[in-house]
Amino acid sequence: MDKKNILVIFGTRPEVIKLAPVILELKRHPELYNVIVCNTEQQKELSNQTLAYFGLKADLNLDCMRPNQSLLEIQTRILTALNTVFSNNKIDASIVQGDTMTVLCGALASFYNKVPLFHVEAGLRSYDIYEPFPEEVMRQMTSRVAQLNFAPTQKNKDALLKENISEDKIFVVGNTVIDALFCLSEKTLAESRKFFEEKDIKVNDKTVLITAHRRENHGERIDKIIDAIKFLAGKYNDHTFVIPVHPNPNVKDKIHSRLGNYQNIKLLTPLDYPNLVYLMKNAKLILTDSGGIQEEAPSFGCPTLVMRYETERQEGIDAGVSILVGADYNKIIENSEIILAKDFVSTRLKAVNPYGDGTSAKKIVNIITNYFN
């Protein structure tokens, strides 16, 4: 096989985390692949910071974000920038991951240029186009044009088959986020411990990690989530509630104004990847609306309450490693109290992580090689 130019397109921190193992695996075969790493910079600082953690940097930075732009504006900007990338480079295939605006634009740009598209983490579905919004529509559209769909689980494959995606385009490989966890060295985790000590934050068996950022949780829902956190922080004042606050002003302003005065609530700026993993590894309980954390937390046996009404990661619910509580004040409190009332050891989950075993990137690159052969 001739050497292939592979364009890897991403723009957000979760995409970097989940594509880094694939990029590193592709780069292990320089005789087969020239990897072009393209960052739309949908999350400029977060994505570049996380890329550096894996010892990688982008070949192309597209600088597509502007303050307060609409979804239509960001789509137009990313597509226009990607058009230049495809015009200036010979691309044999492109790779995207997940369901962001960058993913949809990467899929469309590949399709318009008749370049094969490989979709990592394909087949996640909620079947409600407004939950999560706009991601559900973006991932469904991406599946239509992908030549290879790398599904994390059999459930994801079944969803794609139900949509009449050809079976020879679907491969169950697990989730690359688990591969990324295994990249963490003891030295890195020791640096993370020092990071929290310097901020005077005790990370111990009474630590609760909370993340809330999804668009559908803005407005009244974030108010209910904050109400529940206030109650829990008041009742369990010997526990430390750590909240990396998303920079979106719809979330940031409310959280700081309503939770900023509690001694046992620690509000942080978004954490880099190793520090977030360190918290997950040590947390007694996680409250989150993040997709990635739903996948990662089971590797550490940490109970996770998912503050969403629909989840495309149903395997975690089925395996008993996470519970869907929405932005429901009573459900958040009731399920949190079950965990917080116990000692740390008795809260640890024994279930196997349903999302992967850490060999996904290797499987993906083998399938790509077979595709070209």
N, C-alpha and C positions, 0 to 999 in steps of 0.2 A: 504494500500500500504506500502511495505517495504521502509525504508529510502534509498534515492538514492544519489549516489555520482555524482555531476554535476561538470564537468571541464569547467571553463570559460576561454577561450584563447583570449588574445589580445596582442598588441605590440606597438601601437601608441596612441598619445593623443586623437584623435577623437574616437577611439575604447573605451578608458577608459570612456570618457564622456557619450557615448551612452550605455555602458554596466553597468556602476555604478548603475543606477536606477534598473536594472534587478538583479544585485548582491544583492543590499540592500533589494529588495522585496523577493528574494529567502531566504535570511538570516532571514527574519521575520517568516519563517516556519522551525525552526530547527528540528522539529519532522518529517518533510518530506524530508528535503534536507541537505546534507553536501556539502558545496560549496568549491571547490578547485580553487583558483584564480591563473592563470598561465600567467606570463608576458614574452613574448619572448624578450622583450626589444629592439624591432625594432627601437623605439625612446626611448632610455634608460632614460635620465633625464626627458624628457617631460612627459612620461607615468607615471613614479613613482611620480613625483611632483603632477600631476593631481589626481592620485589615493589617495594621502594623503589628498587632498582637500575634498574628499568625506568621509574621515575617514576610508579609506580602505588601506590594503597593500597586496601585492602578497604573496601567499604561496610558489610559485615557480618562481624564476627569472632565465631565460635561457641564458642571456648575449650572444645573437646571432649576434650582429653587429660587423663588423670590418671595418676599413677605406677603402673606395673606392672599396668595393666588388661588383661584378656583380650581376644581378638578379639571375643567375644560382647559384652563390655561396651562396647568402643569403637563397635561397630556400633549398639548400642542408643542410645548417647549421641548419635551423629551423626544417626541417623534422627529421634530426638526433636527435636533442634535444627532440622533441616531442615523438619520438620513445621510448626514455628512460622513459618519463613521463607515457606513456601508459603501458609500461612493469612493472613499479614499483607501479602502482595504479590500483585498480578496479574502472573503470569508467562506469557509467550507461548511461551517455549522455554527449555530449559536446556542448558548445555554442560559436559561433563566430559572429562577427558583421561587415558588410560592405564588403570591396573588396580589402584589403591589401594583401601583401605576407603572413602575418601571418594567414589571413582568409583561403587562398587557402591551406596552409600547414596544418592548423587545420582540414580542410575538408578532405584532403587526408589521414591524420593520423587516423582520426575517421573512414573513409571508410575502410582503410586497416585492422583496428582492429574490424570492424563490430560493431562499437559503433554508436548509433543514433546521428545525427547532427542536431542542431537547429540553423537556420540562421536568425539573427536579421538584419533588413533593407534589405530584399530580394526583387528582382524584379526591381532594378534600371537598366535602359538600355539606351545606346546611339546608339547601333547597328553599331558602328564603332570600330573595335578591336584596333585601334590606338588612339582613342579619348574617354575617357582617357586611356593612356597606362601606365602600363599593366593592369589596374584595370578592364576594361570591360571584358576581357577574364576571369579574376579570379572570378568575381562574377557569370558569366554564368556557369563556371565549378562547383562552389560551389552549385548552385541551383540543379544540377543533382543528388547530393548525399544527400541533406538535407531531413530529415524526416518531419521537420516543417519549413516552410518558413514564417517568420513574415514580411509581406509587409506593408510599411507605408501607402500606398494609393491604391485606386481601380485601378489606372493606372498601378501601380507596379504588382498588382494581374493579370491584363489583360495580361501583358507582360509574366508572368510565364505560364499562361494558353495557350498562343500562342506557347510556347515552349514545350507543352504537359506535363507540370508538373501537377500531379493529384490535382484536386481541394480540396480534403480532406487533402492535405498537405500545403494549403495556407490559411493564416489568415490576414485580414486587421486590423492592430492594431494602426496605427499612428506611429510617430517617437519618440523614447525614448529621443532624444535630447531635446525635449520640456519638458519632465519630469525633465531632468537635470537642466533646467533653473529655475524651481520652487524650486530647492534645495538651491538657493542663499538666504542668510539672509541679512537683512539690515546692520547688522554689517560687513558682508563680503564686501558689496558694499561700505561702509564707508571706509574700509581699502583700497579698490581699489582707491577711490578718493584721499586718502592720498598718495598712491603709485605714482600717476601722479603728484601731487603737489610737491613731493620731487624731481621729475625729471624736474621740472619747465615746465611742459606741461599743457597748458590750455585745459581742456576738457569742451567744451561749445557748443553753438548752431552753431559754425563755425568749427566744427571738421570733418575731412574726414579720414575714416579708409581705409587703403589699404593693402591687402595681396596678394602675388603672389609667388607661389612655385611649381606649377605642372610641371611635367617632360616635357609635350608637349609644355610648354611655355618657355623652355630654348632656348638659341641661339638667332636667329633674333627676335623672338616674344617678349622676355623680353626687347630688345632694343626699340621696338615700344611702349611698355607699359611705359618704362622710359621716352621716348620722350614726351608722352602725359602728364605724371605726371609733368615733367619740365614746360610744357606750362601752365598747370592749376595752379601750385604753383606760377608761375610768374604773371599770370593775377589776381588770387585771393589771393593776398599776405596778406589779413586780415584773411584768413582761415589757420588753422593748419592741415597739412597732416601728419598723424601718420602711420608709416610703421613698423610693427614687421617683422624683416628681417629673412627669413628662413636660417638655417645654411649651406645649400647646396652651395658650392663655385660657382656653375654656376649662382646662383642668388645673393648671398651675395656680391661677389666681384664687380659685375657690379653696383648694387644699391649703395653701399658705395662710389665707385669711381665717379659716375655720379650725385648722389643726396645728397652727404654728406655735401655740402657747402651752402645749402639753409637754411636761418634762420627759415622759416616756415615749413620745412620738418623735422620731428623728427624720426630718425632711432633707433629702439629698438631691443633688442634680443627678441626671441619668448616669448610671454606673457603667464603667467599661466591662467588657465581657467577663474577665476573670473575677472581678469583685462581685458581680451578680451571681456567678456560679458558686463562689465562696458562701454567699448568703443562703442560696438554695441548699447547699450541702449541709449547712448547720441549722437551718430554720426548723422550728417546731411546727409551724403552720405557714402555708402560703395562701394569700388571697390575691387573685389575679384575673385580668381579662385578656392576658397575653396568650397567643397561640404557642409560641416557643416554650414558655415555662411549663405549659401543660405537658409537653413532651419530655422536658428535661427532668422535672421534679421526681418522676417515678424512679429514675436511676439512683436517687438518694433516699428513697423510701419516705419522702415527705408528703403528708396529707395536703391536698390542694383543693381549695374551693374556687370554682370558676364563676366569676361574676358576669356571666352572659346567659341569655335565654336560649340560645342555640349554640351548639359547638360542632364543628366539622371534625373534631378529634374525639369521636364517640368511643373509641377503643379504650381510652383512659377511664371513662365513666363505666364502661362494661367490666373493666378489670378491677374496679373498685379503688383506683388510685386517685380519682378526682370526683368531685360532686358538683353538679350544676346548681348554682344558687341565684343566678341573675343579679339584678340590683335590688333584690327583695330584702328589706331591712330585717324581717323576722328570720328568714332562712339563713342569712349571713350570720346573725347572732347565735341562733340555735346550733348550727353546725360548727361554728367556731368554739362555742362553749364546751361542746363534747370533747374537743381536742385540748383546749387550754386548761381544762380542769384536771387533765391527766399529767403524769410525769412524762418526760421526753421519750424514754426508752419504749414505753408501752404505746406510744403513738406511731412508731415506725412501721411502715407498710412492708409486707413480705412479698408482694406480687412482683413478678418479672415485668420489666418495662416492655409494654406492648409495641413500642415504636422503633425498636432496633437494637442491634448488638455491637455496633461500632465498625462494621465492615461494609457499610453502604457505598462509600466512595469507590472502593476497589471494585465492587460489583458494577457500579455505573460505568466506570472506565472500560471494564471488560466488555460490556454490552455495546458501548460506543465503538470500540475497536472492531467487534463483530459486525456492526452495522456498516462500517466503511469497507470491510473485507467482503 
